[in-house]
Amino acid sequence: MLRKVIPLLSLIILGACSKDSGTNTSTPTNPVTNATVPDVYKKIYGASSITSDGTYITIKSNGLPDHKSSYYATTNALYDNFSGTTFGGNNFVKNPNSIAEKAYVFKIPADPKVATNHMATQLGAIGVSLNGIPFFNQYAGPNQPLTGEVVSFDRYWGHPAPTGQYHYHVEPLYLTTVKLTKSSLLGFLLDGFPVYGPEENGAVVDNSKLDAYHGHTGVTADYPTGIYHYHITSTDPYINGSGFYGTPGTVSQ
């Protein structure tokens, strides 16, 4: 009787180990790292990838504008031999820089909230536009106004820094006049709050309608229940005022 039981037990044990082994080799699904990206972020058509871990939305971009620019190499199909007037009616004067490909990684809060202490925006990228180009703040350098730089904005009101970072300090004209409209969602700042164009409900938005951070709370087409949002205007500070309304995430390149 004992001889018959032992083989039977061995078969049961082997079967159990075999079943456990198969389960352990499977890859577990992580509901956090595979969090769904909200549809509104999918409007960032210039991103190479957009992912979410439930806490942050991670947006990757090469920083190359999808429109013509005088700052592309003459051999590039998007090179523009521009010689007209640019932002503010200024005659265009090309700066010595050239557009360079980057590897931006923007990490912005998936659920933005007003900050207790509002951080000032840094020089460099403060957000990302829908075509993957970074937004810069209203300064050419530490507390230096854009007065001398605006002449170097190309046909679509962007230009590259000495390091090759193409960016917008002011209205991204290609988005507001070619791809989208003056009232469209144009991107997001690093704190996760959206940036809209210079018109709302059929009227031009001026600085008097915005708070110290250059935004206000209200309903938009993308946020029917309302949200705080920034507006780009035609006068300083253009995109952002006294700092981020929310707590900013990070950007690297």
Buried (B, 14 or more C-beta within 10 A) or exposed (E): EEEEEEEEEEEEEEEEEEEEEEEEEEEEEEEEEEBEBBEBBEBBEBBEEBBBBBEBBBBBBBBBBBBBBBBBEEEBEBBBEBEEEBBBEEEBEEBEBBBBEBEBBBBBBBEBEBBEEBBEBBEBBBBBBBBBBBBBBBBBEEEEEBEEBBBBBBBBBBBBBEEBBBBBBBBBBBBBEEBBEBBBBBBBBBBBBBBBBBBBEEEBBEBEEBBEBBBBEEEBEBBEEEBBBBBBBBEBBBBBBEBBBBBBBEBEB
